[in-house]
C-alpha cells in the first residue's frame, strides 16, 4: 500500500518561524538549517563526525550523509590561474561551480596595475604571497604564457598543469573558450 504525505505550510505562527506539516509532525525548517550549518562549521573546524554527533546529539551516519549530499568534489585543493583574460567574470562563475578554492584571474589592466602601483620590493612580496597561497594546492591549473607556466612549475611544489594561451609577452586580453577550460577542469575534478 502506497501512502501519500500531504505537505502543508503553516504561516503566521511566529516571527522568523518556517514550519511545515508532514503528516502528524510539525517540522521547524529554520532549526534544521541552523543545525546543518552548525554541523558543517564544527566539521570545518576539524572536529570528527563522531565528535560533532556526540556534541549535537545526532547520529554520526547522518553527518556523513549530509556531507555526501553537499559534496562538490573529493580530493586535494585545486588552484586556478589565468591571465591576461577578457572573460574574467565568466571564468569566476565556472570555477566556482567546480569548487576551486584558490584562484587568481586577471585581465590585462589588472595585471599591469599589479606591477605599476608597487615598488619593486612590494611587488616581490605580493608575488611571494601569491606563490605561497598556490603552494598549498595539490594541483594548480594555469592559463597564461609559456614564461609564466615555466616559472610556476619551478616555484610550486604541486602538480602544475599548464595551457599556453599566447606567446610571451602577451599583449592585451585573451578570450578563453569556456568549453576548453571546462574540459581541462573536468580532468581534475570528478
NORZI-V775724 format. One record per residue. N is the residue number from 0. RES is the residue in one letter. SS is DSSP state (helix for helix, strand for strand, loop for the rest). OMEGA is omega in degrees with one decimal (* if undefined). D_LAST is the distance of its C-alpha to the last C-alpha in whole Angstrom. Layout:
n,res,ss,omega,d_last
N,RES,SS,OMEGA,D_LAST
N,RES,SS,OMEGA,D_LAST
This chain:
n,res,ss,omega,d_last
0,X,loop,179.2,40
1,X,loop,-179.7,37
2,X,loop,179.0,37
3,X,loop,177.8,36
4,X,loop,178.8,36
5,X,loop,178.1,37
6,X,strand,-178.8,35
7,X,strand,177.5,38
8,X,strand,176.8,38
9,X,strand,-177.4,40
10,X,loop,176.5,41
11,X,loop,179.1,44
12,X,loop,179.0,44
13,X,loop,-179.0,44
14,X,loop,176.0,42
15,X,loop,179.9,38
16,X,loop,177.7,38
17,X,loop,-174.3,35
18,X,strand,177.4,37
19,X,strand,176.6,36
20,X,strand,175.1,38
21,X,strand,-176.8,36
22,X,loop,-178.7,39
23,X,loop,-178.9,41
24,X,strand,172.5,39
25,X,strand,-172.9,38
26,X,strand,178.6,35
27,X,strand,-174.1,35
28,X,helix,-179.8,31
29,X,helix,177.9,32
30,X,helix,176.9,32
31,X,helix,-179.7,29
32,X,helix,-179.6,27
33,X,helix,179.9,29
34,X,helix,179.1,28
35,X,helix,178.4,25
36,X,helix,178.6,25
37,X,helix,177.4,27
38,X,helix,-177.1,25
39,X,helix,177.6,22
40,X,helix,-179.3,24
41,X,helix,178.4,26
42,X,helix,-179.8,22
43,X,helix,177.2,22
44,X,loop,174.0,25
45,X,loop,178.0,24
46,X,loop,178.1,26
47,X,loop,176.6,24
48,X,helix,-178.8,24
49,X,helix,178.6,27
50,X,helix,178.9,29
51,X,helix,179.7,28
52,X,helix,-179.3,29
53,X,helix,-177.4,32
54,X,helix,-175.8,33
55,X,helix,-179.7,32
56,X,loop,178.7,33
57,X,loop,175.4,30
58,X,loop,-179.2,28
59,X,helix,-179.6,26
60,X,helix,175.9,23
61,X,helix,179.4,24
62,X,helix,177.4,22
63,X,helix,-179.8,19
64,X,helix,175.9,19
65,X,helix,-179.2,19
66,X,helix,178.8,16
67,X,helix,179.9,14
68,X,helix,-175.3,15
69,X,helix,-174.8,14
70,X,loop,175.8,11
71,X,loop,179.0,9
72,X,loop,176.1,6
73,X,loop,177.4,8
74,X,loop,-175.6,9
75,X,loop,-178.5,12
76,X,loop,179.8,13
77,X,strand,176.0,12
78,X,strand,-178.3,15
79,X,strand,175.6,16
80,X,strand,176.1,20
81,X,strand,175.9,21
82,X,strand,-13.1,25
83,X,loop,-175.0,27
84,X,strand,-179.0,25
85,X,loop,-173.5,27
86,X,loop,-177.9,24
87,X,helix,-176.8,23
88,X,helix,178.0,23
89,X,helix,179.1,21
90,X,helix,178.3,18
91,X,helix,177.5,19
92,X,helix,-178.4,18
93,X,helix,-177.1,15
94,X,helix,175.2,13
95,X,helix,178.4,14
96,X,helix,-179.8,12
97,X,loop,177.1,9
98,X,loop,178.7,11
99,X,loop,-176.5,12
100,X,loop,-177.5,15
101,X,strand,175.9,18
102,X,strand,171.8,19
103,X,strand,-179.8,22
104,X,strand,-176.9,22
105,X,strand,167.8,26
106,X,loop,-174.8,28
107,X,helix,179.7,31
108,X,helix,179.8,34
109,X,helix,178.7,32
110,X,helix,-179.1,31
111,X,helix,176.0,35
112,X,helix,177.7,36
113,X,helix,-177.5,34
114,X,helix,-169.5,36
115,X,helix,-173.6,39
116,X,loop,-178.0,40
117,X,loop,171.7,40
118,X,loop,179.4,42
119,X,helix,-179.5,41
120,X,helix,178.2,40
121,X,helix,178.2,38
122,X,helix,179.7,36
123,X,helix,179.5,36
124,X,helix,179.1,35
125,X,helix,178.1,32
126,X,helix,179.5,30
127,X,helix,176.4,31
128,X,helix,177.3,29
129,X,helix,178.5,26
130,X,helix,-179.5,26
131,X,helix,177.3,26
132,X,helix,-175.2,23
133,X,helix,174.2,21
134,X,helix,178.3,22
135,X,loop,-177.9,20
136,X,loop,175.7,17
137,X,loop,179.4,15
138,X,strand,175.7,14
139,X,strand,178.5,16
140,X,strand,-175.2,15
141,X,strand,172.3,18
142,X,strand,-179.3,20
143,X,strand,-178.4,24
144,X,loop,-177.9,27
145,X,helix,-179.5,27
146,X,helix,-178.8,29
147,X,helix,177.3,27
148,X,helix,179.7,24
149,X,helix,179.3,27
150,X,helix,179.2,28
151,X,helix,179.1,24
152,X,helix,-179.8,24
153,X,helix,-173.6,27
154,X,helix,-173.9,27
155,X,loop,178.0,23
156,X,loop,-174.2,23
157,X,loop,171.8,19
158,X,strand,-178.8,17
159,X,strand,176.4,18
160,X,strand,-173.2,16
161,X,strand,173.4,19
162,X,strand,-180.0,20
163,X,strand,-177.7,23
164,X,loop,178.0,25
165,X,loop,178.7,28
166,X,loop,178.3,31
167,X,loop,-8.7,32
168,X,loop,176.8,34
169,X,loop,178.4,32
170,X,loop,177.8,34
171,X,loop,-177.2,33
172,X,loop,175.9,30
173,X,strand,176.4,27
174,X,loop,178.7,25
175,X,loop,176.9,22
176,X,loop,-175.5,20
177,X,helix,179.7,17
178,X,helix,179.2,16
179,X,helix,178.6,16
180,X,helix,-179.7,15
181,X,helix,176.7,12
182,X,helix,178.8,11
183,X,helix,-179.7,11
184,X,helix,-177.7,9
185,X,helix,175.7,6
186,X,helix,-174.4,7
187,X,helix,-175.5,7
188,X,loop,-179.4,4
189,X,loop,*,0
